[in-house]
Amino acid sequence: MLQLKAPPSIKAFALGSSALLLAGCERAVLNPAGDIARQQRDLIYISTALMLLIIVPVMVLIVVFAWRYRQGKGGTYDPNFDHSTTLELAIWSAPLLIIIALGALTWSSTHLLDPFRPIDRQSTAVGGKAERVQPLRVQVISLDWKWLFIYPDQGIATVNDLVVPVGRPVRFDITSSNMMNTFYAPTMAGMIYAMPGMQSTLHAVLDRPVDDVGYSGNYSGAGFSHMRFRLRGVPADQFNSWVGAAKASGRSLDAATYLQLAKPSEKVPPMAFARVGPDLYRRILERCVAPGQPCMSDVMAHDRRAGGDPHAVRPGAGMPASHQSAPLGGKPEGAVFRSPAEKGSSPHLTKPADPNAAPGITKPGDPANRNMS
């Protein structure tokens, strides 16, 4: 019996390919540690299976049709074939059913996996009465090129180090310093945008201990490749110990420290802050951390006062009175309703023709009367 022996290079390639395939199966997206990430993983599997219901039969039928209806000996080639109702029904009904199924799946999952939707978890308190678990609040700020996490209830903050207790829902309030990014912890939940001056919300939970990596999925400059953070899911007692260690660090995160931290830097090692300045996250969100910089809420309040109403927000409130603006939100009058004196003069304003100079009055037969331009 003849045996073929593969060269070492081919063996190495085969082993490397197998290792890559096995490593791909253990990627965070397909190996979730949280309930939200698990449901998203299932959506990938279900959507892929539904699409394969069309792709696989089509690939098989291409070969079957080419062989069966070939021209030549054994084939059933029919040059006069032009229509088959059965074939048309099969071609159009199957994809239509798949699209309907995918549409229903997308609609339901969009509402069930809404990132703003809180996660309801119950715990058995003393006395056997079930109580709702209060979510852990984490304020996320994307910087250039690092991540800042503020724990408002614990009074601490970290850089590039996110630690959450297993089994406890987490509410992330997400914003950015000056560049759009995406907060992505694939083993925990989906990808959510972080935008300056705006706040996104994400609810998630970890169901088992994990030590993984999160990162930004939106290119934001030179240090984007290293804009990663460590994600750890630990038991509640270890989380409390970690909070105690952070409070023992002695460092304080105030406005001046934040302004230094917000400067572009790469490969920043994890660090912890024992104290956080009061109202720091709101000032970051409203872009008024720097001294003398007005907050967005103050600017909008000033606009409302300039518009004549200190409470109601109206279109055009605070706008200057030029250019026929509507400082109180009223709709400006159209030019068609204005008199020539109100319209004024402009090089782009067409002047009305002088009726006494029209050739139609003095010269009825003049060819200029036919000029419609």
Secondary structure as GFF3:
##gff-version 3
##sequence-region A 1 373
A	DSSP	alpha_helix	8	25	.	.	.	ID=ss1
A	DSSP	alpha_helix	35	68	.	.	.	ID=ss2
A	DSSP	alpha_helix	85	112	.	.	.	ID=ss3
A	DSSP	beta_strand	122	124	.	.	.	ID=ss4
A	DSSP	beta_strand	130	132	.	.	.	ID=ss5
A	DSSP	beta_strand	136	143	.	.	.	ID=ss6
A	DSSP	beta_strand	146	151	.	.	.	ID=ss7
A	DSSP	beta_strand	156	159	.	.	.	ID=ss8
A	DSSP	beta_strand	161	165	.	.	.	ID=ss9
A	DSSP	beta_strand	170	176	.	.	.	ID=ss10
A	DSSP	beta_strand	181	184	.	.	.	ID=ss11
A	DSSP	beta_strand	191	194	.	.	.	ID=ss12
A	DSSP	beta_strand	200	204	.	.	.	ID=ss13
A	DSSP	beta_strand	210	215	.	.	.	ID=ss14
A	DSSP	three_ten_helix	224	226	.	.	.	ID=ss15
A	DSSP	beta_strand	228	234	.	.	.	ID=ss16
A	DSSP	alpha_helix	236	247	.	.	.	ID=ss17
A	DSSP	beta_strand	252	253	.	.	.	ID=ss18
A	DSSP	alpha_helix	255	261	.	.	.	ID=ss19
A	DSSP	beta_strand	271	273	.	.	.	ID=ss20
A	DSSP	beta_strand	275	276	.	.	.	ID=ss21
A	DSSP	alpha_helix	280	285	.	.	.	ID=ss22
A	DSSP	alpha_helix	296	306	.	.	.	ID=ss23
A	DSSP	three_ten_helix	335	337	.	.	.	ID=ss24
A	DSSP	alpha_helix	340	343	.	.	.	ID=ss25
A	DSSP	three_ten_helix	355	357	.	.	.	ID=ss26
A	DSSP	alpha_helix	359	362	.	.	.	ID=ss27
A	DSSP	three_ten_helix	367	370	.	.	.	ID=ss28
###
